[in-house]
Amino acid sequence: MSFDASLEQVRRFTREVLIPAEQKLEDEAEVPAAIIQQMKDIGLFAISIPEAYGGLEFTQEQQVLLTFEFTQASAVYRSIFSTTIGLCSQALLDFGTDEQKETYLPGMAAGDIIGAFALTEPEAGSDAASLTTKAIRDGDSYVINGTKRYITNAPYAQVFLVMARTDPDSTGGSGISALLVDSGTPGLTVGPIPKMLGQTGSASTEVYFDDCRVPASALVGGQEGGGLRAALRGINHARTHVAATCVGQAMRLIDEMTDFAIQREQFGTPLADMPSIQNMIADSYAETQATRAMTLEAARAFDRAVAEGTPLPTTEIAAAKYFGSEMVSRVADRAVQIMGGAGFMEGNPITRMYRDTRLFRIFEGASQVQQRNIARDVVARRRRA
Ligand SMILES: Cc1cc2nc3c(=O)[nH]c(=O)nc-3n(C[C@H](O)[C@H](O)[C@H](O)COP(=O)(O)OP(=O)(O)OC[C@H]3O[C@@H](n4cnc5c(N)ncnc54)[C@H](O)[C@@H]3O)c2cc1C
């Protein structure tokens, strides 16, 4: 399918299917199976995967343009396929063996194989390089022991991309490898779905590895080490999409806050005609446009880097993710303010989105970590200049 046709289809799907089903999703804490099937049918699991593996092979810029559309609906829909299209498939594409790509990528593109990305641990969050999960070679196998935390889609996943220490004596980033662990492997168990502040219907659970034995062929790329590099490949793809998600969510919030401000009157005047309310709408619009431009620019730089085989524009991606996630929280806060007391009551999109958008400042690298990484790179560039 051409990109333009896909964009139009996704726009219609968002308007006619995803948005109308949001409240049901929130009430039942589950994306209906029929909608997941429709997401597969229109190719949402396939956008980042090459045609050779049954995907749509859209550029990062095209993926971002699509993300601006479908994330105008609840961000929970995106969470269902985000770990597959970004974190897992992209690491596999760049670092997997041919056999691993053949085994997993066609199923991922079809939405039949959900990937879960297992990096974070109870004692290793922002400092992922301090992870302690071990995968120890034993003959033709690796035996995995450890606990992962907040693993999105773990209850639904067919495969886990697990970052674990294959060199038990190593510290820091070295000695960490990536392994593909099929769900159902003895020794792998998934914890209960925790209640969260927002994004109800998305599942981010603990995952336990207890003498979980996988064949040596599960090692991504067939070589020990480099696990964090593979993880970062997926993370940088996902961060770009999170920035785009913040744009989509902010666009929706602006529509909702503006509609409310037009119909609500106080002092005989619609809120929409009051200067201090207009300032909030204007600031939200301007900041959303700025993030949109930053995200598209980062996506284009991403595409150039992939085409030229140069390093990904990690600082531009970090800046878009950082600015976008802080921006959408400000927009959500203004939207609640414009609604007044109604914004504090449940049962409307703005209140739900105020909670949902809070996550974007925390996952895929919290804001403080993005600030640190951006500043380090800016300083290093000046020192080299
Ligand atoms: C809903 C949800 C889904 C998730 N999905 C996944 C997933 O699918 N797979 C996965 O592997 N992980 C996942 N995560 C984990 C997520 O990436 C981490 O929560 C995140 O990296 C932060 O780690 P932490 O929660 O341990 O916080 P911490 O690292 O303990 O940080 C706590 C606070 O300290 C700040 N901080 C930390 N280090 C520094 C520093 N050097 N300088 C300044 N401030 C600092 C942070 O910014 C934050 O504000 C998910 C998390 C959530 C909440």
The ligand as an ORCA input file, in Angstrom:
! r2SCAN-3c Opt
* xyz 0 1
  C       4.450      2.256     32.283
  C       5.897      1.924     32.064
  C       6.260      1.113     31.012
  C       7.600      0.750     30.850
  N       7.940     -0.140     29.845
  C       9.191     -0.655     29.818
  C       9.519     -1.738     28.940
  O       8.697     -2.180     28.132
  N      10.767     -2.273     29.008
  C      11.720     -1.806     29.869
  O      12.829     -2.348     29.883
  N      11.453     -0.766     30.717
  C      10.205     -0.207     30.712
  N       9.902      0.823     31.582
  C      10.946      1.322     32.493
  C      11.344      2.769     32.268
  O      12.147      2.887     31.130
  C      12.013      3.239     33.565
  O      10.970      3.417     34.513
  C      12.818      4.499     33.393
  O      13.964      4.236     32.636
  C      13.236      5.106     34.738
  O      13.788      4.132     35.591
  P      13.244      4.009     37.088
  O      11.759      3.931     37.033
  O      13.958      2.886     37.753
  O      13.607      5.361     37.781
  P      15.033      5.781     38.388
  O      16.120      5.444     37.445
  O      15.125      5.255     39.791
  O      14.890      7.360     38.433
  C      14.095      8.031     39.411
  C      14.269      9.528     39.202
  O      15.641      9.894     39.311
  C      16.064     10.575     38.138
  N      17.450     10.225     37.810
  C      17.971      8.987     37.617
  N      19.265      9.069     37.281
  C      19.562     10.384     37.232
  C      20.756     11.139     36.925
  N      21.898     10.537     36.579
  N      20.699     12.487     37.002
  C      19.545     13.118     37.353
  N      18.405     12.465     37.647
  C      18.425     11.127     37.584
  C      15.112     10.132     37.047
  O      15.024     11.077     36.003
  C      13.805     10.004     37.812
  O      13.217     11.263     37.920
  C       8.585      1.249     31.729
  C       8.205      2.106     32.776
  C       6.890      2.433     32.957
  C       6.522      3.326     34.111
*
